[in-house]
């Protein structure tokens, strides 16, 4: 799922390699999640980067923290 341009210029982004390291899953798993739209990305140049702010919001909404 590609997200539109960030609303703020300081949108936290992360490479799929770093995301895989931090979550303890393989890069192929992360790539699959991206391809299926489970993880929001935005393209910078050629490469999709994980949009951590949108992912955070998605997680909070899914868990109904309110």
N, C-alpha and C positions, 0 to 999 in steps of 0.2 A: 504494500500500500504506500504509494508515494504521496507525501503531504505537500500542500502548497508552500510557497515561499514563507519563510518564518515571519511572524509578526514583529519580532524583535531581532535585531542583528546579533544578539548573543545567544542564539538558540544552541543548547548543548547537543553536540553531535558526536557519534562514536563509530569507529570502523567495525565491520563485522568480526574482524580478527580479535580486536580488543574486547568486544562484547562476549565472544566465545570464551576468551580467557577468564573474564570476570564471572561468568555464569557457570563455567565448568562443563560446557557442552562443546561438541566439535564444530568446526567452522562450517562443515557441510550441513549440519543440523540448523545452524543460524541461517545459512543461505536458503535452505528449504522453507524456514519460517518466513523469511523475507519474500520469497517467491509466492507463498500462499497468502501473503498479506497479513500475517499475524504480528509482524513487527513493522512499525511505520518508518519509512525512509524518505530521504530527500537527496537528490543528486547534486553533487558539487563536482563540476567537471564531468568525468566519465563514470565516477564511482558513486554508488548509493551509500549514504551514511545513515546510521540509525539515529532517528530523531528522539532523543531521550526525554524531552519535555512532553511530546505527544504520547510516548509510551507510558510515562508516569501518570498522565491524565487518564489514559485508557485503563490502567491498573486500578486507579482509585475509583473510577466509575464502575468497573466490574466487581469490585469488592464492596461497593456501597458503604463507604466509610462515614457517611453523614449520619 
